[in-house]
Amino acid sequence: MIFETLLIGLVLAVIYVEILDIYPGGIIVPGYIALYITKPLLVGITILCALLSLLTYRVLKKYFILFGKRRFVLLVLLGVFWSQIFALFLPRIIPSQAGAAAIGWLIPGLLANNLERQKFWLTLAAMFTVAAAAYFIVELLIFSGLAGR
């Protein structure tokens, strides 16, 4: 159900952006959060990595010219860096599956990029709204028998 959850999260995020013009932390972020919504510690660590990436970026932007593509790439790289730091110190919490781990490295940076562009609480509220909707749609599909675990 990983593919289906990510796909439903992606579609809902695009619809959300088109209707409200608010990015829910990035287009793929809500699908990832929906995958791990039953593991709040992992979601919290992901948000913490995004915040650490954002804080590190705000310190670095005082010394370097960082905007546009440079900002985006730096935030993604900082998200990878902080994700790896947490994976190094908390290996039992961070998922070890190759697919989930690769997405987990990028998500904090994508979220940090949107936190920088939009209001903090607005972005997080949008992210959790879309993630919860994706999670419940997937659970309904499983419950109805249209999809298996």
N, CA, C and O atoms as a DFTB+ gen file, in Angstrom:
596 C
 N C O
     1  1       0.801      -1.196       0.000
     2  2       0.000       0.000       0.000
     3  2       0.849       1.267       0.000
     4  3       0.311       2.372       0.052
     5  1       2.163       1.115      -0.058
     6  2       3.026       2.299      -0.074
     7  2       2.762       3.129      -1.317
     8  3       2.581       4.344      -1.235
     9  1       2.739       2.471      -2.467
    10  2       2.518       3.192      -3.724
    11  2       1.173       3.905      -3.714
    12  3       1.084       5.073      -4.092
    13  1       0.131       3.209      -3.283
    14  2      -1.203       3.790      -3.285
    15  2      -1.298       4.991      -2.333
    16  3      -1.909       6.008      -2.660
    17  1      -0.689       4.856      -1.164
    18  2      -0.718       5.960      -0.196
    19  2      -0.003       7.181      -0.750
    20  3      -0.506       8.300      -0.646
    21  1       1.175       6.970      -1.341
    22  2       1.913       8.096      -1.916
    23  2       1.153       8.721      -3.082
    24  3       1.138       9.942      -3.234
    25  1       0.529       7.891      -3.898
    26  2      -0.231       8.400      -5.039
    27  2      -1.449       9.198      -4.575
    28  3      -1.702      10.290      -5.084
    29  1      -2.190       8.675      -3.633
    30  2      -3.370       9.390      -3.114
    31  2      -2.932      10.690      -2.434
    32  3      -3.574      11.726      -2.607
    33  1      -1.850      10.640      -1.666
    34  2      -1.326      11.846      -1.038
    35  2      -0.912      12.887      -2.061
    36  3      -1.150      14.080      -1.872
    37  1      -0.292      12.438      -3.147
    38  2       0.125      13.341      -4.227
    39  2      -1.076      14.002      -4.889
    40  3      -1.089      15.216      -5.091
    41  1      -2.076      13.209      -5.223
    42  2      -3.284      13.746      -5.873
    43  2      -3.999      14.731      -4.949
    44  3      -4.404      15.810      -5.382
    45  1      -4.152      14.362      -3.685
    46  2      -4.817      15.264      -2.733
    47  2      -4.024      16.555      -2.534
    48  3      -4.611      17.630      -2.412
    49  1      -2.696      16.454      -2.500
    50  2      -1.861      17.650      -2.341
    51  2      -2.017      18.586      -3.531
    52  3      -2.110      19.801      -3.358
    53  1      -2.047      18.030      -4.736
    54  2      -2.215      18.862      -5.928
    55  2      -3.581      19.549      -5.912
    56  3      -3.690      20.735      -6.223
    57  1      -4.608      18.802      -5.552
    58  2      -5.952      19.389      -5.466
    59  2      -5.982      20.481      -4.399
    60  3      -6.558      21.547      -4.617
    61  1      -5.376      20.225      -3.270
    62  2      -5.330      21.197      -2.170
    63  2      -4.644      22.493      -2.611
    64  3      -5.127      23.588      -2.325
    65  1      -3.517      22.356      -3.307
    66  2      -2.785      23.531      -3.782
    67  2      -3.618      24.297      -4.805
    68  3      -3.661      25.527      -4.775
    69  1      -4.276      23.581      -5.703
    70  2      -5.076      24.243      -6.731
    71  2      -6.260      24.999      -6.138
    72  3      -6.593      26.090      -6.602
    73  1      -6.892      24.434      -5.128
    74  2      -8.073      25.062      -4.544
    75  2      -7.697      26.194      -3.585
    76  3      -8.265      27.283      -3.655
    77  1      -6.736      25.935      -2.686
    78  2      -6.433      26.901      -1.623
    79  2      -5.154      27.705      -1.850
    80  3      -4.911      28.686      -1.147
    81  1      -4.336      27.304      -2.819
    82  2      -3.053      27.955      -3.090
    83  2      -2.143      27.936      -1.849
    84  3      -1.408      28.887      -1.584
    85  1      -2.215      26.839      -1.108
    86  2      -1.361      26.625       0.056
    87  2      -0.659      25.284      -0.145
    88  3      -1.307      24.257      -0.347
    89  1       0.663      25.306      -0.086
    90  2       1.405      24.059      -0.242
    91  2       1.466      23.312       1.087
    92  3       1.858      23.883       2.105
    93  1       1.080      22.039       1.079
    94  2       1.090      21.256       2.320
    95  2       2.465      20.669       2.628
    96  3       2.601      19.468       2.858
    97  1       3.476      21.528       2.631
    98  2       4.828      21.074       2.939
    99  2       5.549      20.492       1.745
   100  3       6.618      19.906       1.910
   101  1       5.014      20.628       0.566
   102  2       5.555      20.015      -0.636
   103  2       4.527      19.042      -1.177
   104  3       3.660      18.586      -0.431
   105  1       4.601      18.721      -2.428
   106  2       3.580      17.878      -3.049
   107  2       3.645      16.432      -2.558
   108  3       2.602      15.797      -2.400
   109  1       4.820      15.906      -2.318
   110  2       4.947      14.499      -1.924
   111  2       4.942      14.316      -0.402
   112  3       4.732      13.205       0.085
   113  1       5.167      15.386       0.344
   114  2       5.290      15.290       1.803
   115  2       4.045      14.700       2.471
   116  3       4.203      13.818       3.315
   117  1       2.818      15.125       2.151
   118  2       1.650      14.549       2.841
   119  2       1.504      13.041       2.646
   120  3       1.056      12.345       3.557
   121  1       1.874      12.529       1.477
   122  2       1.814      11.085       1.252
   123  2       2.764      10.335       2.170
   124  3       2.422       9.279       2.703
   125  1       3.957      10.881       2.353
   126  2       4.929      10.288       3.266
   127  2       4.420      10.330       4.702
   128  3       4.504       9.343       5.433
   129  1       3.894      11.481       5.092
   130  2       3.373      11.609       6.447
   131  2       2.204      10.636       6.654
   132  3       2.067      10.052       7.728
   133  1       1.367      10.465       5.630
   134  2       0.251       9.512       5.725
   135  2       0.758       8.082       5.921
   136  3       0.130       7.292       6.626
   137  1       1.890       7.748       5.303
   138  2       2.464       6.410       5.480
   139  2       2.843       6.144       6.932
   140  3       2.709       5.024       7.425
   141  1       3.315       7.179       7.606
   142  2       3.836       7.018       8.963
   143  2       2.997       7.742      10.011
   144  3       3.483       8.024      11.106
   145  1       1.760       8.042       9.688
   146  2       0.915       8.797      10.618
   147  2       0.643       8.021      11.901
   148  3       0.326       8.621      12.928
   149  1       0.761       6.710      11.858
   150  2       0.564       5.896      13.061
   151  2       1.846       5.791      13.888
   152  3       1.861       5.142      14.934
   153  1       2.919       6.428      13.419
   154  2       4.194       6.459      14.148
   155  2       4.549       7.920      14.426
   156  3       5.394       8.494      13.739
   157  1       3.910       8.519      15.424
   158  2       4.092       9.960      15.657
   159  2       5.528      10.358      15.980
   160  3       5.924      11.488      15.695
   161  1       6.312       9.466      16.563
   162  2       7.708       9.806      16.861
   163  2       8.491      10.032      15.567
   164  3       9.282      10.971      15.471
   165  1       8.269       9.177      14.586
   166  2       8.944       9.331      13.298
   167  2       8.499      10.612      12.593
   168  3       9.320      11.314      12.003
   169  1       7.209      10.912      12.653
   170  2       6.696      12.158      12.058
   171  2       7.308      13.358      12.786
   172  3       7.703      14.338      12.154
   173  1       7.383      13.273      14.110
   174  2       7.979      14.352      14.889
   175  2       9.446      14.569      14.561
   176  3       9.907      15.706      14.471
   177  1      10.182      13.468      14.381
   178  2      11.592      13.577      14.021
   179  2      11.732      14.198      12.627
   180  3      12.642      14.992      12.390
   181  1      10.850      13.845      11.728
   182  2      10.876      14.424      10.379
   183  2      10.655      15.937      10.450
   184  3      11.356      16.702       9.788
   185  1       9.684      16.362      11.250
   186  2       9.413      17.790      11.405
   187  2      10.591      18.474      12.101
   188  3      10.968      19.587      11.735
   189  1      11.170      17.814      13.099
   190  2      12.331      18.368      13.793
   191  2      13.509      18.536      12.828
   192  3      14.200      19.553      12.877
   193  1      13.745      17.559      11.958
   194  2      14.810      17.670      10.950
   195  2      14.538      18.845      10.009
   196  3      15.461      19.562       9.622
   197  1      13.276      19.036       9.646
   198  2      12.923      20.170       8.790
   199  2      13.194      21.486       9.506
   200  3      13.720      22.425       8.908
   201  1      12.838      21.556      10.780
   202  2      13.086      22.781      11.547
   203  2      14.574      23.050      11.721
   204  3      15.017      24.193      11.610
   205  1      15.343      22.009      11.990
   206  2      16.796      22.173      12.103
   207  2      17.395      22.608      10.769
   208  3      18.322      23.417      10.738
   209  1      16.877      22.083       9.684
   210  2      17.334      22.489       8.355
   211  2      17.023      23.961       8.115
   212  3      17.854      24.705       7.593
   213  1      15.839      24.366       8.495
   214  2      15.419      25.759       8.324
   215  2      16.270      26.696       9.175
   216  3      16.695      27.749       8.699
   217  1      16.522      26.324      10.420
   218  2      17.356      27.155      11.291
   219  2      18.784      27.250      10.773
   220  3      19.382      28.325      10.789
   221  1      19.332      26.130      10.313
   222  2      20.683      26.134       9.750
   223  2      20.738      27.019       8.510
   224  3      21.688      27.782       8.331
   225  1      19.728      26.922       7.657
   226  2      19.651      27.770       6.463
   227  2      19.625      29.247       6.845
   228  3      20.324      30.059       6.237
   229  1      18.829      29.595       7.842
   230  2      18.713      31.010       8.233
   231  2      20.025      31.559       8.783
   232  3      20.303      32.750       8.642
   233  1      20.829      30.711       9.403
   234  2      22.160      31.142       9.840
   235  2      23.066      31.313       8.618
   236  3      23.772      32.315       8.504
   237  1      23.047      30.350       7.717
   238  2      23.935      30.393       6.551
   239  2      23.593      31.514       5.576
   240  3      24.481      32.031       4.898
   241  1      22.326      31.895       5.495
   242  2      21.949      32.925       4.531
   243  2      22.493      34.301       4.907
   244  3      22.493      35.216       4.083
   245  1      22.953      34.449       6.139
   246  2      23.598      35.699       6.544
   247  2      24.988      35.841       5.931
   248  3      25.513      36.948       5.816
   249  1      25.581      34.712       5.539
   250  2      26.953      34.707       5.040
   251  2      27.068      34.370       3.551
   252  3      28.103      34.622       2.934
   253  1      26.006      33.801       2.979
   254  2      26.032      33.380       1.581
   255  2      24.806      33.921       0.853
   256  3      23.793      34.239       1.477
   257  1      24.903      34.021      -0.450
   258  2      23.763      34.436      -1.266
   259  2      22.946      33.180      -1.557
   260  3      23.345      32.347      -2.370
   261  1      21.806      33.051      -0.893
   262  2      20.991      31.843      -0.992
   263  2      19.553      32.214      -1.305
   264  3      18.823      32.703      -0.443
   265  1      19.158      31.978      -2.533
   266  2      17.772      32.183      -2.936
   267  2      17.507      31.282      -4.133
   268  3      18.441      30.777      -4.757
   269  1      16.241      31.082      -4.450
   270  2      15.869      30.272      -5.617
   271  2      16.373      28.848      -5.535
   272  3      16.137      28.144      -4.553
   273  1      17.073      28.431      -6.584
   274  2      17.580      27.053      -6.662
   275  2      18.593      26.747      -5.575
   276  3      18.617      25.648      -5.021
   277  1      19.431      27.732      -5.276
   278  2      20.434      27.524      -4.222
   279  2      19.760      27.248      -2.885
   280  3      20.168      26.346      -2.153
   281  1      18.736      28.016      -2.570
   282  2      18.012      27.814      -1.314
   283  2      17.395      26.418      -1.280
   284  3      17.524      25.691      -0.295
   285  1      16.720      26.057      -2.376
   286  2      16.055      24.755      -2.430
   287  2      17.048      23.608      -2.256
   288  3      16.826      22.703      -1.453
   289  1      18.139      23.652      -3.008
   290  2      19.134      22.574      -2.934
   291  2      19.767      22.530      -1.554
   292  3      19.968      21.451      -0.998
   293  1      20.083      23.688      -0.999
   294  2      20.676      23.706       0.335
   295  2      19.718      23.132       1.374
   296  3      20.136      22.356       2.233
   297  1      18.449      23.499       1.311
   298  2      17.481      22.974       2.277
   299  2      17.312      21.463       2.135
   300  3      17.186      20.763       3.139
   301  1      17.307      20.956       0.912
   302  2      17.217      19.499       0.720
   303  2      18.465      18.821       1.279
   304  3      18.369      17.794       1.950
   305  1      19.636      19.395       1.002
   306  2      20.876      18.812       1.528
   307  2      20.927      18.880       3.052
   308  3      21.379      17.937       3.702
   309  1      20.471      19.973       3.613
   310  2      20.420      20.070       5.071
   311  2      19.423      19.063       5.647
   312  3      19.667      18.486       6.707
   313  1      18.307      18.850       4.958
   314  2      17.345      17.839       5.390
   315  2      17.966      16.446       5.388
   316  3      17.750      15.661       6.311
   317  1      18.738      16.147       4.347
   318  2      19.450      14.862       4.278
   319  2      20.448      14.761       5.435
   320  3      20.537      13.736       6.109
   321  1      21.193      15.844       5.646
   322  2      22.190      15.855       6.726
   323  2      21.544      15.576       8.082
   324  3      21.998      14.692       8.808
   325  1      20.494      16.313       8.432
   326  2      19.859      16.136       9.736
   327  2      19.169      14.776       9.841
   328  3      19.154      14.173      10.914
   329  1      18.598      14.290       8.738
   330  2      17.996      12.940       8.754
   331  2      19.050      11.884       9.057
   332  3      18.803      10.945       9.813
   333  1      20.226      12.047       8.458
   334  2      21.300      11.084       8.685
   335  2      21.837      11.160      10.105
   336  3      22.196      10.140      10.694
   337  1      21.893      12.362      10.652
   338  2      22.314      12.507      12.050
   339  2      21.356      11.750      12.968
   340  3      21.785      11.020      13.861
   341  1      20.059      11.930      12.740
   342  2      19.076      11.221      13.564
   343  2      19.132       9.717      13.304
   344  3      18.986       8.928      14.238
   345  1      19.341       9.311      12.064
   346  2      19.438       7.879      11.751
   347  2      20.660       7.259      12.430
   348  3      20.633       6.100      12.844
   349  1      21.714       8.037      12.535
   350  2      22.937       7.546      13.171
   351  2      22.736       7.349      14.673
   352  3      23.211       6.369      15.246
   353  1      22.028       8.290      15.306
   354  2      21.860       8.225      16.753
   355  2      20.599       7.491      17.191
   356  3      20.514       7.041      18.334
   357  1      19.625       7.363      16.305
   358  2      18.372       6.671      16.642
   359  2      18.042       5.609      15.589
   360  3      16.999       5.704      14.943
   361  1      18.892       4.610      15.399
   362  2      18.693       3.663      14.293
   363  2      17.449       2.790      14.407
   364  3      16.958       2.299      13.391
   365  1      16.933       2.585      15.596
   366  2      15.744       1.736      15.720
   367  2      14.460       2.476      15.374
   368  3      13.439       1.840      15.117
   369  1      14.489       3.799      15.362
   370  2      13.295       4.590      15.076
   371  2      13.165       4.854      13.583
   372  3      12.065       4.785      13.035
   373  1      14.273       5.155      12.923
   374  2      14.260       5.479      11.504
   375  2      14.065       4.185      10.713
   376  3      14.736       3.192      10.995
   377  1      13.160       4.174       9.729
   378  2      12.913       2.938       8.975
   379  2      14.142       2.520       8.177
   380  3      14.904       3.359       7.697
   381  1      14.318       1.213       8.046
   382  2      15.498       0.717       7.352
   383  2      15.193       0.252       5.930
   384  3      16.120      -0.084       5.193
   385  1      13.917       0.223       5.519
   386  2      13.612      -0.190       4.164
   387  2      14.174       0.849       3.191
   388  3      14.084       2.051       3.441
   389  1      14.740       0.391       2.108
   390  2      15.405       1.298       1.171
   391  2      14.454       2.362       0.635
   392  3      14.821       3.536       0.586
   393  1      13.247       1.984       0.233
   394  2      12.314       2.953      -0.338
   395  2      11.883       4.004       0.659
   396  3      11.878       5.194       0.342
   397  1      11.524       3.590       1.853
   398  2      11.060       4.536       2.860
   399  2      12.201       5.407       3.359
   400  3      12.002       6.588       3.642
   401  1      13.397       4.835       3.469
   402  2      14.532       5.615       3.957
   403  2      14.921       6.688       2.948
   404  3      15.250       7.806       3.345
   405  1      14.894       6.382       1.671
   406  2      15.264       7.372       0.653
   407  2      14.285       8.532       0.654
   408  3      14.693       9.688       0.545
   409  1      13.006       8.238       0.774
   410  2      12.015       9.308       0.835
   411  2      12.232      10.102       2.112
   412  3      12.147      11.330       2.097
   413  1      12.506       9.427       3.207
   414  2      12.710      10.092       4.480
   415  2      13.889      11.049       4.478
   416  3      13.907      12.001       5.258
   417  1      14.858      10.824       3.633
   418  2      15.992      11.737       3.556
   419  2      15.605      13.051       2.891
   420  3      16.140      14.104       3.238
   421  1      14.695      12.996       1.955
   422  2      14.331      14.190       1.191
   423  2      13.195      14.989       1.822
   424  3      13.134      16.208       1.657
   425  1      12.317      14.338       2.525
   426  2      11.110      14.978       3.052
   427  2      11.421      16.168       3.964
   428  3      10.786      17.211       3.809
   429  1      12.362      16.064       4.904
   430  2      12.621      17.234       5.755
   431  2      13.056      18.470       4.964
   432  3      12.659      19.587       5.295
   433  1      13.853      18.281       3.941
   434  2      14.286      19.415       3.122
   435  2      13.145      20.021       2.326
   436  3      13.046      21.243       2.210
   437  1      12.279      19.172       1.773
   438  2      11.118      19.680       1.048
   439  2      10.181      20.434       1.979
   440  3       9.648      21.485       1.624
   441  1       9.986      19.889       3.168
   442  2       9.142      20.551       4.159
   443  2       9.769      21.876       4.596
   444  3       9.074      22.885       4.708
   445  1      11.071      21.875       4.840
   446  2      11.760      23.108       5.248
   447  2      11.636      24.186       4.176
   448  3      11.464      25.363       4.495
   449  1      11.721      23.794       2.916
   450  2      11.578      24.756       1.828
   451  2      10.213      25.433       1.870
   452  3      10.109      26.645       1.684
   453  1       9.174      24.652       2.112
   454  2       7.837      25.241       2.192
   455  2       7.631      26.026       3.482
   456  3       6.891      27.010       3.492
   457  1       8.263      25.611       4.554
   458  2       8.182      26.380       5.798
   459  2       8.834      27.744       5.624
   460  3       8.401      28.722       6.232
   461  1       9.863      27.814       4.806
   462  2      10.532      29.088       4.536
   463  2       9.666      29.990       3.652
   464  3       9.668      31.210       3.817
   465  1       8.938      29.399       2.732
   466  2       8.136      30.174       1.777
   467  2       6.778      30.591       2.318
   468  3       6.238      31.612       1.893
   469  1       6.222      29.841       3.230
   470  2       4.880      30.087       3.760
   471  2       4.950      30.263       5.269
   472  3       6.009      30.123       5.881
   473  1       3.815      30.567       5.845
   474  2       3.741      30.654       7.304
   475  2       3.883      29.261       7.902
   476  3       3.406      28.273       7.342
   477  1       4.543      29.204       9.043
   478  2       4.871      27.943       9.696
   479  2       3.628      27.111      10.007
   480  3       3.518      25.974       9.548
   481  1       2.700      27.660      10.775
   482  2       1.532      26.898      11.216
   483  2       0.602      26.583      10.063
   484  3      -0.041      25.533      10.057
   485  1       0.519      27.470       9.092
   486  2      -0.313      27.238       7.913
   487  2       0.196      26.024       7.130
   488  3      -0.585      25.180       6.690
   489  1       1.503      25.956       6.970
   490  2       2.104      24.830       6.236
   491  2       1.887      23.515       6.976
   492  3       1.499      22.517       6.370
   493  1       2.138      23.511       8.291
   494  2       1.959      22.272       9.055
   495  2       0.496      21.841       9.103
   496  3       0.197      20.650       9.009
   497  1      -0.416      22.802       9.249
   498  2      -1.844      22.469       9.260
   499  2      -2.266      21.871       7.923
   500  3      -3.004      20.886       7.887
   501  1      -1.805      22.459       6.832
   502  2      -2.129      21.938       5.501
   503  2      -1.543      20.539       5.317
   504  3      -2.200      19.653       4.771
   505  1      -0.305      20.344       5.776
   506  2       0.343      19.040       5.632
   507  2      -0.429      17.959       6.383
   508  3      -0.681      16.884       5.839
   509  1      -0.807      18.241       7.636
   510  2      -1.532      17.238       8.419
   511  2      -2.949      17.017       7.891
   512  3      -3.469      15.905       7.978
   513  1      -3.574      18.046       7.353
   514  2      -4.913      17.892       6.782
   515  2      -4.883      16.949       5.582
   516  3      -5.690      16.024       5.494
   517  1      -3.959      17.183       4.667
   518  2      -3.856      16.335       3.469
   519  2      -3.391      14.935       3.843
   520  3      -3.892      13.954       3.295
   521  1      -2.439      14.827       4.769
   522  2      -1.948      13.506       5.187
   523  2      -3.058      12.687       5.843
   524  3      -3.196      11.495       5.567
   525  1      -3.846      13.319       6.705
   526  2      -4.950      12.605       7.363
   527  2      -5.984      12.157       6.335
   528  3      -6.495      11.040       6.415
   529  1      -6.293      13.016       5.377
   530  2      -7.252      12.648       4.335
   531  2      -6.730      11.461       3.525
   532  3      -7.481      10.529       3.238
   533  1      -5.458      11.490       3.159
   534  2      -4.866      10.383       2.397
   535  2      -4.895       9.093       3.216
   536  3      -5.233       8.031       2.695
   537  1      -4.543       9.188       4.481
   538  2      -4.547       8.014       5.352
   539  2      -5.946       7.394       5.444
   540  3      -6.100       6.178       5.328
   541  1      -6.956       8.232       5.653
   542  2      -8.315       7.713       5.793
   543  2      -8.851       7.151       4.481
   544  3      -9.602       6.175       4.503
   545  1      -8.496       7.726       3.354
   546  2      -8.916       7.172       2.066
   547  2      -8.294       5.792       1.858
   548  3      -8.968       4.862       1.415
   549  1      -7.016       5.665       2.177
   550  2      -6.352       4.361       2.041
   551  2      -6.981       3.346       2.993
   552  3      -7.207       2.200       2.603
   553  1      -7.264       3.741       4.221
   554  2      -7.896       2.829       5.173
   555  2      -9.293       2.417       4.696
   556  3      -9.697       1.266       4.865
   557  1     -10.023       3.357       4.104
   558  2     -11.344       3.014       3.543
   559  2     -11.217       2.022       2.393
   560  3     -12.033       1.108       2.268
   561  1     -10.214       2.193       1.565
   562  2      -9.986       1.248       0.465
   563  2      -9.657      -0.138       1.003
   564  3     -10.136      -1.144       0.479
   565  1      -8.846      -0.188       2.041
   566  2      -8.502      -1.472       2.656
   567  2      -9.733      -2.095       3.305
   568  3      -9.997      -3.285       3.135
   569  1     -10.483      -1.285       4.048
   570  2     -11.677      -1.771       4.731
   571  2     -12.731      -2.280       3.757
   572  3     -13.403      -3.274       4.029
   573  1     -12.875      -1.598       2.624
   574  2     -13.880      -2.002       1.632
   575  2     -13.436      -3.209       0.818
   576  3     -14.233      -3.792       0.084
   577  1     -12.171      -3.585       0.943
   578  2     -11.682      -4.746       0.211
   579  2     -11.168      -4.408      -1.175
   580  3     -10.802      -5.312      -1.926
   581  1     -11.130      -3.138      -1.533
   582  2     -10.638      -2.724      -2.851
   583  2      -9.111      -2.759      -2.918
   584  3      -8.527      -2.760      -4.001
   585  1      -8.483      -2.789      -1.763
   586  2      -7.028      -2.853      -1.716
   587  2      -6.636      -3.704      -0.530
   588  3      -7.359      -3.770       0.463
   589  1      -5.508      -4.345      -0.631
   590  2      -4.995      -5.168       0.466
   591  2      -3.824      -4.503       1.135
   592  3      -3.235      -3.562       0.602
   593  1      -3.494      -4.992       2.293
   594  2      -2.323      -4.452       3.005
   595  2      -1.136      -5.006       2.358
   596  3      -0.014      -4.707       2.766
